[in-house]
Amino acid sequence: MLGIASRRRSFVDSSVTTLLYPCSMSSHRQQSLDYSSAVLAVFGGLAVILVMGFIIEFALSIFVGEALTVETSLIAILALQPVSIALWAMFLAGVAKGGLTENLGFTRPRAWWPVLLVVPAGFTAAGVAELVRLLLPAVEMGSIETLEGLVQTAGGLGLLAVVSSLLLAPLGEELVFRGVVYRGLSNSFGTKSAIIWSGVAFALYHID
């Protein structure tokens, strides 16, 4: 009985791997992340966002009904879409050769001090965004203005949306772009090209 279940699970694993990585061998995790994985991560991630948005809207319309507001819907989407993106990246990395630990770089860093660079980088990014808004007032910065509107109209729930965006969205995006996309491009074209093109993909992803 256990042997049948094991063979069935092995068949499902190999089928999923073959579907995602057509060039791979039939056994599980024989194909490393490559450029095709990076393309799949980006466009598949966009598809995940669209599908999750639809599912969330549909579920809320059923359970909440007429009491559903735009603010509540946006907060739910902002909270759950980053989680779905993170799971998508972890799934792609998990079925590829090396698994999650190797493909996503889950290893102990040699030094912790670079983490401190996050603080000045954050202030720099905020300063650049504010400068753009001052110099080009006609330019709409969709994500920032959406969060500002939620905080002003939804109160505590709006603040929850901001916290979710600041904590969950970067996690999901890093797993996609610095994990699957960077590692896949690096395996195919080398480190320098991977840094450049994963950065370009990340910038296009945040074109608003």
Buried (B, 14 or more C-beta within 10 A) or exposed (E): EEEEEEEEEEEEBBEEBBEBBEEBEEEBBBBBBBBBBBBBBBEBBEEBBEEBBEEBBEEBEEEEEEEBBEBBBBBBBBBBBBBBBBBBBBBBBBBBBBEBEBBBEEEEEEEEEEEEEEEEEEEEEEEEEEEEBEEEEEEEBEEBEBBEBBBEEBEEBBBBBBEBBEEBBEBBBBBBBBBBBBBBBBBBBEEEEBEEBBBEBBEEBEEE
